[in-house]
Amino acid sequence: MTSLSRADFHEACQPHSVAGKRQASKDERDLWSYCVEALKQLKPTFALFENVRGLLTSEDGMFFNRVLSDIYQAGYDCDYRILSAADVGAPHRRERIWILCFPRSQP
């Protein structure tokens, strides 16, 4: 199998958006388990996840804790940032969370 250098994931935002019902893991559109399974199977050199800022506070922050835990369990460390679309020149300020994952170094 050819190695994959990068994987980008854009899970549905509706389960986490403050403009919606915020059903998170109870929403049928929540595809996080599929995203993390793809990360485990593909084993890219790095991965980039994007979603709405509301991901941080879904299920009182427990959903985001699960995201970080799942990424770690898949063998990756990560760094995340909130960026506004305006930060990259868009004419609006929608904020998004970006999670950059990279293989965890072994001690």
C-alpha positions in Angstrom: 0.0 0.0 0.0 1.3 3.5 -0.8 1.8 5.7 2.2 -0.5 8.7 2.6 1.2 11.9 3.5 -1.9 13.9 4.4 -5.6 13.4 5.2 -8.2 16.2 5.5 -11.4 15.6 7.5 -14.4 17.9 7.5 -17.0 16.3 9.7 -20.6 17.6 9.6 -20.9 20.8 11.6 -24.6 20.7 12.4 -24.3 18.4 15.5 -22.0 21.1 17.1 -23.2 24.4 15.7 -24.5 26.9 18.1 -27.1 27.8 15.4 -28.5 24.3 15.6 -29.9 21.9 18.2 -26.4 20.8 19.3 -27.2 17.1 19.6 -23.5 16.2 19.2 -23.1 12.4 19.5 -26.9 11.9 19.5 -27.2 13.5 16.0 -27.2 11.0 13.1 -25.0 13.4 11.2 -22.2 13.0 13.7 -19.5 11.1 11.8 -16.6 11.4 14.3 -16.3 7.7 14.8 -15.8 7.2 11.0 -13.2 10.0 10.9 -11.1 8.5 13.7 -11.4 5.0 12.2 -10.1 6.4 8.8 -7.2 8.1 10.7 -6.3 4.7 12.2 -6.6 2.8 8.9 -4.9 5.4 6.7 -2.1 6.3 9.0 -1.2 9.5 7.2 2.0 11.5 8.0 -0.3 14.2 9.2 -4.1 14.9 9.3 -6.1 18.0 9.4 -9.6 18.2 11.0 -11.9 21.2 10.6 -15.2 22.0 12.3 -17.2 24.8 13.9 -16.0 26.4 17.1 -19.0 24.9 18.9 -17.2 21.5 18.8 -15.2 22.8 21.8 -18.3 23.0 24.0 -20.5 20.2 22.6 -21.8 18.0 25.5 -20.2 20.5 28.0 -16.8 19.9 26.5 -16.9 16.1 26.8 -17.2 15.6 23.0 -14.0 17.6 22.4 -12.3 15.6 25.1 -13.3 12.5 23.3 -11.9 13.8 20.0 -8.6 14.5 21.7 -8.5 11.1 23.4 -9.4 9.3 20.2 -6.7 11.1 18.3 -4.2 10.1 21.0 -5.4 6.5 21.0 -4.9 6.4 17.2 -1.2 7.2 17.8 -1.2 10.9 17.1 -0.5 14.1 19.0 -2.3 17.2 17.9 -2.4 21.0 18.1 -5.5 23.0 17.6 -6.4 26.6 16.9 -9.5 28.7 16.3 -9.3 30.7 13.2 -11.7 33.1 11.7 -12.4 33.0 8.0 -11.5 36.7 8.0 -8.0 35.6 9.1 -7.4 34.2 5.7 -9.1 36.9 3.7 -12.8 35.9 3.6 -15.4 38.6 3.9 -16.9 37.1 7.0 -15.8 36.1 10.5 -17.1 32.5 10.9 -14.8 30.8 13.4 -13.6 27.3 12.8 -11.5 24.9 14.9 -8.6 23.4 13.0 -6.9 20.3 14.5 -3.5 19.3 13.1 -2.5 15.7 14.0 1.0 14.3 13.6 2.4 10.9 14.6 3.3 10.7 18.3 7.1 10.3 18.8 8.1 7.2 20.6 10.3 7.7 23.7 
